[in-house]
Amino acid sequence: MDTIKILSWNVEHFKTDKVQEVADIIKSYQPDVFGIYEVEANRIYNFMLQHFPEYALFLTEGQQKQEILVACRNTFQCIKFQQKKEFKSGNPALRPGAFLTFKHPQRGIYNFLFLHTDSGSTAVDFGNRTEMFEHAYNLKRKLDYDNNSEVNFVMLGDLNTMGLKYPRPFKSDKILETENEMVYLDFWAERKAGSKKHQKLKPNVRRLSKPVGTYYSKTYGISDLDHIVASKHLKFVPQDNYSENNQQEIKLDGWRKFLNNPNDLDKFVEEISDHCLLFCELIVE
């Protein structure tokens, strides 16, 4: 069975001091495609190139402090890499979307959108994330429209679905009262949009299953911020998870392996990342 191994990881404030540790963890999964978020040093590109010479590497750039690094195995044919600036929502400090199109050696074309959305908790930040999700679903609609069929589409990254609840009750707009932004993600994954021809299509995507909780801090506890969303027709290999009885489509690694060891958990979060690594295997048919 042919698969595309996919890895997505927000490596908190990724600088050169932990390149070796991060590279070793990534290599253990032998991913075909991966995205790293919160890259904060230009030299990271050269360090990663040394560790992953068998990959084509791409790095976003701009006024934002944190970048997205994308890698695709050289055995795949990279057709296009784009910075989608509409995902900055007019804010120069926000990250663009990183859009990669590649051809599997035997099995067709795949479109990957790597996102690191606005991480704030105010109404403006919530609105920015909402706009970013709308851009993502509209991109899927347009790809389907231009190809006259359902395309192979994967959206992945730190989507910062922390929810938002206003402290004052007279704010009545329902979407602004939503405590769980994943409800929004799932609802609009099946909705048509505006008047343009391609927007009349449903995105036809879904969130992949995984254990709840991809972010940890002593202050806020566990939150579910990172996700992988894919075209509904795509299938994935079931994965085992730490401290879970049932298999899921996504495996979570990183601090999740230390759930029963608080000292090691805190050490990993402090030295490597407070976000989980997400791994899945897309079945190529």
C-alpha positions as a Markdown table, in Angstrom:
| # | Residue | x | y | z |
|---|---|---|---|---|
| 1 | Met | 0.0 | 0.0 | 0.0 |
| 2 | Asp | 1.4 | 3.4 | -1.0 |
| 3 | Thr | 1.1 | 6.2 | 1.5 |
| 4 | Ile | 2.3 | 9.8 | 1.9 |
| 5 | Lys | 3.7 | 10.3 | 5.4 |
| 6 | Ile | 2.7 | 13.7 | 6.7 |
| 7 | Leu | 4.1 | 15.6 | 9.7 |
| 8 | Ser | 3.0 | 18.9 | 11.2 |
| 9 | Trp | 4.7 | 20.5 | 14.2 |
| 10 | Asn | 4.7 | 23.9 | 15.9 |
| 11 | Val | 8.2 | 23.9 | 17.4 |
| 12 | Glu | 7.9 | 26.7 | 19.9 |
| 13 | His | 10.2 | 29.6 | 19.0 |
| 14 | Phe | 12.3 | 27.4 | 16.7 |
| 15 | Lys | 15.9 | 28.7 | 16.8 |
| 16 | Thr | 19.2 | 27.0 | 16.2 |
| 17 | Asp | 19.6 | 25.9 | 19.8 |
| 18 | Lys | 17.4 | 22.8 | 19.3 |
| 19 | Val | 17.8 | 21.9 | 15.6 |
| 20 | Gln | 19.5 | 18.5 | 16.3 |
| 21 | Glu | 16.8 | 17.3 | 18.7 |
| 22 | Val | 14.0 | 18.5 | 16.4 |
| 23 | Ala | 15.6 | 16.9 | 13.4 |
| 24 | Asp | 16.1 | 13.6 | 15.1 |
| 25 | Ile | 12.4 | 13.4 | 16.1 |
| 26 | Ile | 11.3 | 14.3 | 12.6 |
| 27 | Lys | 13.6 | 11.8 | 11.0 |
| 28 | Ser | 12.2 | 9.0 | 13.2 |
| 29 | Tyr | 8.9 | 9.3 | 11.3 |
| 30 | Gln | 10.5 | 9.5 | 7.8 |
| 31 | Pro | 7.9 | 11.9 | 6.5 |
| 32 | Asp | 7.4 | 12.6 | 2.9 |
| 33 | Val | 6.0 | 16.0 | 3.5 |
| 34 | Phe | 6.3 | 18.1 | 6.7 |
| 35 | Gly | 5.6 | 21.6 | 7.9 |
| 36 | Ile | 7.3 | 23.4 | 10.9 |
| 37 | Tyr | 5.8 | 26.5 | 12.5 |
| 38 | Glu | 7.3 | 29.3 | 14.6 |
| 39 | Val | 10.7 | 29.3 | 12.8 |
| 40 | Glu | 12.4 | 32.4 | 14.2 |
| 41 | Ala | 15.9 | 32.3 | 12.7 |
| 42 | Asn | 16.9 | 32.6 | 9.0 |
| 43 | Arg | 19.8 | 30.2 | 9.7 |
| 44 | Ile | 17.3 | 27.4 | 10.5 |
| 45 | Tyr | 16.9 | 26.9 | 6.7 |
| 46 | Asn | 20.5 | 26.0 | 6.3 |
| 47 | Phe | 20.6 | 23.8 | 9.3 |
| 48 | Met | 17.6 | 21.9 | 8.2 |
| 49 | Leu | 19.0 | 21.6 | 4.7 |
| 50 | Gln | 22.0 | 19.9 | 6.3 |
| 51 | His | 19.8 | 17.5 | 8.2 |
| 52 | Phe | 17.3 | 16.8 | 5.3 |
| 53 | Pro | 19.4 | 16.9 | 2.1 |
| 54 | Glu | 16.9 | 14.5 | 0.4 |
| 55 | Tyr | 14.1 | 17.1 | 0.6 |
| 56 | Ala | 13.1 | 20.3 | -1.2 |
| 57 | Leu | 12.8 | 23.0 | 1.5 |
| 58 | Phe | 10.8 | 26.2 | 1.4 |
| 59 | Leu | 10.6 | 29.0 | 3.9 |
| 60 | Thr | 8.1 | 31.8 | 4.0 |
| 61 | Glu | 9.4 | 35.4 | 4.4 |
| 62 | Gly | 8.1 | 38.8 | 5.3 |
| 63 | Gln | 7.7 | 41.3 | 8.1 |
| 64 | Gln | 6.3 | 38.6 | 10.5 |
| 65 | Lys | 8.7 | 37.3 | 13.2 |
| 66 | Gln | 7.7 | 33.7 | 12.8 |
| 67 | Glu | 8.0 | 31.8 | 9.6 |
| 68 | Ile | 6.7 | 28.4 | 8.2 |
| 69 | Leu | 9.2 | 25.9 | 6.9 |
| 70 | Val | 7.9 | 23.3 | 4.4 |
| 71 | Ala | 9.7 | 20.2 | 3.2 |
| 72 | Cys | 8.8 | 17.8 | 0.4 |
| 73 | Arg | 10.8 | 14.6 | -0.4 |
| 74 | Asn | 12.8 | 14.9 | -3.6 |
| 75 | Thr | 11.2 | 11.7 | -5.0 |
| 76 | Phe | 8.0 | 13.8 | -5.4 |
| 77 | Gln | 7.8 | 16.5 | -8.1 |
| 78 | Cys | 7.3 | 19.9 | -6.5 |
| 79 | Ile | 5.1 | 21.8 | -9.0 |
| 80 | Lys | 4.5 | 25.0 | -7.1 |
| 81 | Phe | 5.2 | 26.7 | -3.7 |
| 82 | Gln | 3.3 | 30.0 | -3.0 |
| 83 | Gln | 3.0 | 32.4 | -0.1 |
| 84 | Lys | -0.7 | 33.1 | 0.2 |
| 85 | Lys | -0.7 | 36.6 | 1.6 |
| 86 | Glu | -4.5 | 36.8 | 2.0 |
| 87 | Phe | -4.0 | 34.7 | 5.1 |
| 88 | Lys | -2.3 | 37.7 | 6.8 |
| 89 | Ser | -5.7 | 39.4 | 7.0 |
| 90 | Gly | -4.1 | 42.8 | 6.4 |
| 91 | Asn | -1.8 | 42.4 | 9.4 |
| 92 | Pro | 2.0 | 42.4 | 8.5 |
| 93 | Ala | 2.8 | 40.6 | 11.7 |
| 94 | Leu | 0.7 | 37.5 | 10.8 |
| 95 | Arg | 2.0 | 34.6 | 8.8 |
| 96 | Pro | 1.0 | 34.0 | 5.1 |
| 97 | Gly | -0.3 | 30.6 | 4.1 |
| 98 | Ala | 2.3 | 28.3 | 2.7 |
| 99 | Phe | 0.8 | 26.5 | -0.3 |
| 100 | Leu | 2.6 | 23.5 | -1.8 |
| 101 | Thr | 1.5 | 21.5 | -4.9 |
| 102 | Phe | 3.4 | 18.3 | -5.7 |
| 103 | Lys | 3.0 | 15.2 | -7.9 |
| 104 | His | 3.3 | 11.8 | -6.4 |
| 105 | Pro | 5.5 | 9.6 | -8.6 |
| 106 | Gln | 2.7 | 7.3 | -9.6 |
| 107 | Arg | -0.5 | 8.7 | -8.1 |
| 108 | Gly | -1.4 | 12.2 | -9.1 |
| 109 | Ile | -1.3 | 15.7 | -7.8 |
| 110 | Tyr | -1.7 | 16.8 | -4.1 |
| 111 | Asn | -2.3 | 20.3 | -2.7 |
| 112 | Phe | -1.1 | 21.1 | 0.8 |
| 113 | Leu | -1.9 | 24.3 | 2.7 |
| 114 | Phe | 0.2 | 24.9 | 5.8 |
| 115 | Leu | -1.2 | 27.5 | 8.3 |
| 116 | His | -0.3 | 29.2 | 11.5 |
| 117 | Thr | -3.3 | 31.4 | 12.3 |
| 118 | Asp | -3.7 | 34.4 | 14.6 |
| 119 | Ser | -3.0 | 33.3 | 18.1 |
| 120 | Gly | -4.7 | 36.1 | 20.0 |
| 121 | Ser | -7.8 | 35.8 | 22.2 |
| 122 | Thr | -9.6 | 39.1 | 21.5 |
| 123 | Ala | -12.5 | 39.7 | 19.1 |
| 124 | Val | -10.1 | 41.0 | 16.4 |
| 125 | Asp | -8.0 | 37.9 | 16.6 |
| 126 | Phe | -11.1 | 35.7 | 16.5 |
| 127 | Gly | -12.2 | 37.6 | 13.5 |
| 128 | Asn | -8.8 | 37.1 | 11.8 |
| 129 | Arg | -9.0 | 33.4 | 12.3 |
| 130 | Thr | -12.5 | 33.2 | 11.0 |
| 131 | Glu | -11.3 | 35.1 | 7.9 |
| 132 | Met | -8.3 | 32.7 | 7.5 |
| 133 | Phe | -10.6 | 29.7 | 7.7 |
| 134 | Glu | -12.9 | 31.2 | 5.1 |
| 135 | His | -9.9 | 31.8 | 2.8 |
| 136 | Ala | -8.8 | 28.2 | 3.2 |
| 137 | Tyr | -12.2 | 26.7 | 2.3 |
| 138 | Asn | -12.6 | 29.1 | -0.6 |
| 139 | Leu | -9.2 | 28.0 | -1.9 |
| 140 | Lys | -10.5 | 24.4 | -1.8 |
| 141 | Arg | -13.6 | 25.4 | -3.7 |
| 142 | Lys | -11.6 | 27.2 | -6.4 |
| 143 | Leu | -9.3 | 24.3 | -6.8 |
| 144 | Asp | -12.3 | 22.0 | -7.3 |
| 145 | Tyr | -13.9 | 24.4 | -9.7 |
| 146 | Asp | -10.7 | 24.9 | -11.8 |
| 147 | Asn | -10.1 | 21.2 | -12.0 |
| 148 | Asn | -13.8 | 20.3 | -12.5 |
| 149 | Ser | -13.5 | 17.6 | -9.8 |
| 150 | Glu | -12.6 | 17.1 | -6.2 |
| 151 | Val | -8.9 | 17.7 | -5.7 |
| 152 | Asn | -6.6 | 16.1 | -3.2 |
| 153 | Phe | -6.4 | 18.8 | -0.6 |
| 154 | Val | -4.8 | 18.8 | 2.9 |
| 155 | Met | -4.8 | 21.8 | 5.3 |
| 156 | Leu | -2.6 | 21.4 | 8.4 |
| 157 | Gly | -1.0 | 23.4 | 11.1 |
| 158 | Asp | -1.5 | 25.4 | 14.3 |
| 159 | Leu | -5.0 | 26.7 | 13.7 |
| 160 | Asn | -5.2 | 28.2 | 17.2 |
| 161 | Thr | -8.8 | 27.0 | 17.8 |
| 162 | Met | -8.9 | 28.3 | 21.3 |
| 163 | Gly | -12.4 | 29.7 | 21.0 |
| 164 | Leu | -13.7 | 33.0 | 22.3 |
| 165 | Lys | -16.3 | 34.0 | 24.8 |
| 166 | Tyr | -17.0 | 37.6 | 25.4 |
| 167 | Pro | -17.1 | 38.6 | 29.1 |
| 168 | Arg | -20.2 | 40.8 | 28.5 |
| 169 | Pro | -23.5 | 39.2 | 27.8 |
| 170 | Phe | -24.9 | 41.8 | 25.4 |
| 171 | Lys | -22.7 | 40.7 | 22.6 |
| 172 | Ser | -25.3 | 38.7 | 20.7 |
| 173 | Asp | -23.7 | 37.6 | 17.5 |
| 174 | Lys | -23.7 | 33.8 | 17.7 |
| 175 | Ile | -20.4 | 33.2 | 16.0 |
| 176 | Leu | -18.8 | 35.5 | 18.5 |
| 177 | Glu | -20.2 | 33.6 | 21.4 |
| 178 | Thr | -18.8 | 30.3 | 20.1 |
| 179 | Glu | -16.5 | 28.9 | 22.7 |
| 180 | Asn | -15.2 | 26.2 | 20.4 |
| 181 | Glu | -13.9 | 27.3 | 17.0 |
| 182 | Met | -13.8 | 23.7 | 15.8 |
| 183 | Val | -17.6 | 23.9 | 15.6 |
| 184 | Tyr | -17.1 | 26.7 | 13.1 |
| 185 | Leu | -14.5 | 24.7 | 11.1 |
| 186 | Asp | -16.7 | 21.7 | 10.9 |
| 187 | Phe | -19.9 | 23.6 | 10.1 |
| 188 | Trp | -18.4 | 25.6 | 7.2 |
| 189 | Ala | -16.6 | 22.6 | 5.8 |
| 190 | Glu | -20.1 | 21.6 | 4.4 |
| 191 | Arg | -21.4 | 25.0 | 3.4 |
| 192 | Lys | -21.6 | 26.9 | 0.2 |
| 193 | Ala | -20.4 | 30.5 | 0.2 |
| 194 | Gly | -21.0 | 33.6 | -1.9 |
| 195 | Ser | -22.2 | 34.4 | -5.4 |
| 196 | Lys | -19.1 | 33.5 | -7.5 |
| 197 | Lys | -19.4 | 30.3 | -9.3 |
| 198 | His | -16.7 | 28.5 | -7.5 |
| 199 | Gln | -18.0 | 29.7 | -4.1 |
| 200 | Lys | -21.3 | 27.9 | -4.8 |
| 201 | Leu | -19.4 | 24.6 | -4.2 |
| 202 | Lys | -19.1 | 22.9 | -0.8 |
| 203 | Pro | -15.5 | 22.6 | 0.4 |
| 204 | Asn | -16.2 | 18.9 | 1.2 |
| 205 | Val | -13.4 | 18.6 | 3.7 |
| 206 | Arg | -13.2 | 17.2 | 7.2 |
| 207 | Arg | -11.0 | 17.3 | 10.3 |
| 208 | Leu | -9.0 | 14.1 | 10.9 |
| 209 | Ser | -9.6 | 12.2 | 14.1 |
| 210 | Lys | -7.0 | 12.5 | 16.9 |
| 211 | Pro | -6.8 | 12.5 | 20.7 |
| 212 | Val | -8.0 | 15.8 | 22.2 |
| 213 | Gly | -5.3 | 18.1 | 23.3 |
| 214 | Thr | -2.2 | 19.3 | 21.3 |
| 215 | Tyr | -1.0 | 22.2 | 23.4 |
| 216 | Tyr | 0.1 | 22.2 | 27.1 |
| 217 | Ser | 1.2 | 24.8 | 29.6 |
| 218 | Lys | 1.2 | 25.0 | 33.4 |
| 219 | Thr | -0.9 | 28.1 | 33.2 |
| 220 | Tyr | -3.6 | 27.1 | 30.7 |
| 221 | Gly | -3.4 | 23.3 | 30.9 |
| 222 | Ile | -4.3 | 21.3 | 27.8 |
| 223 | Ser | -5.9 | 22.9 | 24.7 |
| 224 | Asp | -6.7 | 21.6 | 21.2 |
| 225 | Leu | -5.0 | 24.0 | 18.8 |
| 226 | Asp | -3.4 | 21.9 | 16.0 |
| 227 | His | -5.3 | 20.0 | 13.3 |
| 228 | Ile | -5.2 | 18.3 | 9.9 |
| 229 | Val | -8.1 | 18.9 | 7.6 |
| 230 | Ala | -8.4 | 16.9 | 4.3 |
| 231 | Ser | -10.7 | 16.3 | 1.3 |
| 232 | Lys | -13.5 | 13.9 | 2.4 |
| 233 | His | -12.6 | 11.3 | -0.3 |
| 234 | Leu | -9.0 | 10.9 | 1.1 |
| 235 | Lys | -8.3 | 7.9 | 3.4 |
| 236 | Phe | -5.7 | 7.6 | 6.2 |
| 237 | Val | -3.9 | 4.7 | 7.9 |
| 238 | Pro | -5.1 | 4.2 | 11.6 |
| 239 | Gln | -2.5 | 5.2 | 14.1 |
| 240 | Asp | -1.8 | 4.1 | 17.7 |
| 241 | Asn | -1.5 | 6.8 | 20.3 |
| 242 | Tyr | 0.1 | 7.1 | 23.8 |
| 243 | Ser | -2.4 | 6.4 | 26.6 |
| 244 | Glu | -5.2 | 5.8 | 24.1 |
| 245 | Asn | -7.1 | 2.5 | 23.6 |
| 246 | Asn | -8.6 | 3.4 | 20.2 |
| 247 | Gln | -6.7 | 4.1 | 17.0 |
| 248 | Gln | -7.1 | 7.5 | 15.3 |
| 249 | Glu | -6.2 | 9.0 | 12.0 |
| 250 | Ile | -3.5 | 11.2 | 13.6 |
| 251 | Lys | -0.8 | 10.2 | 16.0 |
| 252 | Leu | 0.3 | 12.9 | 18.5 |
| 253 | Asp | 3.9 | 12.9 | 19.7 |
| 254 | Gly | 6.1 | 15.2 | 21.7 |
| 255 | Trp | 5.0 | 16.0 | 25.2 |
| 256 | Arg | 2.0 | 13.6 | 24.9 |
| 257 | Lys | 4.4 | 10.7 | 25.6 |
| 258 | Phe | 5.1 | 12.1 | 29.0 |
| 259 | Leu | 1.5 | 12.5 | 30.3 |
| 260 | Asn | 2.3 | 10.1 | 33.2 |
| 261 | Asn | 5.6 | 11.8 | 34.0 |
| 262 | Pro | 5.1 | 15.4 | 35.0 |
| 263 | Asn | 8.8 | 16.2 | 35.4 |
| 264 | Asp | 9.7 | 14.9 | 31.9 |
| 265 | Leu | 6.6 | 16.6 | 30.5 |
| 266 | Asp | 7.7 | 20.0 | 31.8 |
| 267 | Lys | 11.2 | 19.4 | 30.6 |
| 268 | Phe | 10.1 | 18.6 | 27.1 |
| 269 | Val | 7.8 | 21.6 | 27.0 |
| 270 | Glu | 10.5 | 23.9 | 28.2 |
| 271 | Glu | 13.3 | 22.7 | 26.0 |
| 272 | Ile | 11.5 | 21.6 | 22.8 |
| 273 | Ser | 7.9 | 22.6 | 22.3 |
| 274 | Asp | 4.6 | 23.1 | 24.1 |
| 275 | His | 2.8 | 21.8 | 20.9 |
| 276 | Cys | 2.4 | 18.2 | 19.9 |
| 277 | Leu | 3.8 | 16.8 | 16.7 |
| 278 | Leu | 1.0 | 15.5 | 14.4 |
| 279 | Phe | 1.7 | 12.6 | 12.1 |
| 280 | Cys | -0.6 | 10.8 | 9.6 |
| 281 | Glu | -0.3 | 8.5 | 6.6 |
| 282 | Leu | -2.4 | 9.4 | 3.6 |
| 283 | Ile | -3.3 | 6.3 | 1.5 |
| 284 | Val | -2.5 | 6.9 | -2.1 |
| 285 | Glu | -5.0 | 5.2 | -4.5 |
